[in-house]
Structures are given as structure tokens and as C-alpha cells.
Amino acid sequence: YISEEMLRCNPISLNSISYEAVAKMLNIIKNGGIEKKLYGSVEDENNLPNITDIFIDTVGDPEFYKSRLTAALGKDFGKFIIEKKADATYKIVSAASIIAKVTRDTLLKSWEWTESSVTLDKNFGSGYPSDEICQKWLEKAQHHVFGFPDLVRFSWSTCREALNKSGACKVKWACEEE
């Protein structure tokens, strides 16, 4: 999804994708979409969560992030606490980060390749550039014409470097300026 959004005619930056995803999740909560499943009937507003403070580990400028969320959700949605490295300051953000990583790892274990010709193993490593397992997997996964399977975010600097190192065509990502 990320590469698809970043490669479309009017590309969307990774930061914008992040802002939109957070606004969408918070909007679902605000409008009772999740509450229907977790708390019963939305008609009973006593069952809805009372959102007062929203803690976010920022992508980019905290004030800009806040302005995007306020524009999407309204200024009365709740108090936004948006900081760089918020996971080091707030335990709730640390917990959410751990849950997100465990969820990601679980999803990756059951990943089904959308490309019928891909028969790669799923031992990706951590996904971090310094991880030797990740680096070796990227080397094996790279196709001389098509780059990588669609699971891989092509604009990730580690992928760009691997493509450049192998002599693949250079690509300028329109959304890199953000």
C-alpha cells in the first residue's frame, strides 16, 4: 500500500500516509465504528470511550501534525500531545509501539505473496538497515527489472541503496522533498 501511494500520479508522502492513518483510526473511534464491536450499542453513549488525551510519537514537525489532525477531527476532539520520541517519555506510547511491532511481526509471518512468481522465504530479519539478515534477504529478493516484491517499500533508503548498488535504473521519488 505504501509504495502504491508513493508511486501514483499524484504521489503521497510517507508522512501524509501516517497522518491520514492516525486521523482515520481516531475518527472511527469518535464515530462509534469500533465501539459497536467492543462496547455494544452506540446509542448508549455511556458505553463509548471518553477520549480526552491523545499521545502521538510524531512523524515530522509536531505542530504541523497537530494542525493536520485538528483539521481532520475538529479542535474539540481531545488534547493532542504530539512529540518526537514520545515513546521514551510516555509509557502509553511505549506500550502502543510494542503492540504495533508485535502486530506487524505477526502479520508478516502469515504474509501471502501477491506475486505468483515469488517464492522467497519470510525470514526478513528486523527490517532495520543494520540487520544483516534483512540486508541478505533484500539481496535475494531483488529482481533485476522489477526491484522487489510489493511487500517492500521501494522508497526506503535501504532499498534505494540496494537498487543503486546492483545497477538498477535510478528513480527520483517525487515525495522525497517533504
N, C-alpha and C positions, 0 to 999 in steps of 0.2 A: 504494500500500500504506500509506504513512504517514498520509494523510488518512483512509483507511478505518479504520485502527486508532484514530485520534484521534476519529473520529465515531461509533464504535459505542456501544451502550447503556452499556457499562462502558468508558469511554474509557481508552486507554493513552497516556501522555505520550511525547513525543519522546525524553526521556532514558531511559525504560524500554525503548523500542524499541531504542535504542542498546545498552543493557546486554544485552538479550536477543540481539541480533545478534552481539555480541562473544562472549558465552558460547557461543552455538551454533557459531560458527566454531572456537573453541578446543576445544569438545567433539568436533567432527568430527575434528580433528587428534588429540586424545587417544585417541579410539576407533578410529582407523585408517581412517576413511572416505576421506580424501584420500590417505593413504599407499598404499592399494590401487592407485590410478591412477598415483601418482608413483614409488613405490619397489618395486613388485612385491607379493609376498605378505605379508600382515600376520603370518602365522605366524612369519616370520623377524624377530624383534624387533630384530635388528641393523640392519635397514633402516628402522626407524621413527626419525623425528627425535627428538632428545633435547632436550626443552623445559626450559630452566632459568629464563630471564628473559623476562618478558612486559612490554613497554613500551607504555603506553597514554596518549594525549593525552585527558585526561578531559572528560567532559560532566558538569558539576555537581561535587559535592564528591568529592575523590579517595578519602577513607576510606569514604564510602558506596558508591562504585563498586567499591572493593576488596571490601567486605563482600558486595555482590551477586554478584561473580564467584566469591568464595570459597564462598559458599553454593551456587552452581550447579555449581562444578567440584571443590570439595574443597580443603582447606587445603594439601595436598601437591602440587597441580598444578604449581606453579612459583612463582618470586618475582615478584610484581606490582610494577612501577614505574609508578605512575599519578600523573601531574602535569598541571597546567594548562600549556598552551603547551609540551608535551613535544617538539613538532616543532622548537622553537628550541634545545632542549637536546641532543637525541639525533638523530644523523644517520639512524639506522634508522627513526625515526618520521617524519622529514622525507621520506625515500625512500618510505615507505608512503603518506604523504599525497599525494605526487606521483603515485604509481601509482594511487591511488584516484581522483584527479581526472581523470587521462587515461582511466581505465576508464569513469568516469561520462560524460565527453565523447564517447567512442566509442559508448557505448550510446545516448546522446541523438541522435547523428547518424543512427542506424538506427531510431529510435523509430517505432512504428506507432500512430497514434491509435486508441484503443479506441472512441471515439465516432464513429459513421459520418458525422455531420454536420460534423465538424471538418475544415477544410481549411487550417489555419494553416501558415505556413512554420515551419521549425525553427531560425531564427536568433534564439535566445533571449537571446543575449549570455552573460555570465558567470553570471547568476543572482544577482548581488550587487545590493543595493538602489541603490547609487550608479551602476550601469551604465545609461546612457541607453538602450542597445539593449534591455536587459531591461525597463526601465520602459515603453518604447513597445510591446514585444511583449505585455506584460501588458494594456495598454490595448486592443490589438487582440483579444486572446484572451478578454477578459471578456464574458460573456453576462449580459444584464440580469436573468435569472431564475436561471440555474444557476451563475453565478460563472465558474469556469474549468474547462478540461478536467481530467481526473483525474490528469494528469501533475503538476499544480501542487498544492503543499501549502497548503491553504486557511488553515491556522493561522499561516503565515509572516506576520510583521508587515507586510511589503511588500504582500502580497495583501490583508490585512485593511484596510490603509490605502486601497488602490485601490478596494476594495468600498465602504468608507465614503464616499470622495470621490465615487463615482458615484451615491450614494444607495441602494445595495442595503440589504436588511434587515440589521440588526445581529445578530451571532452571538456568544454567550458560549461560549468553549471551556472545557469542564469541566476539562480537564487543564492549564489555564494556571497554576493555583495551584502546581504542582510546580516 
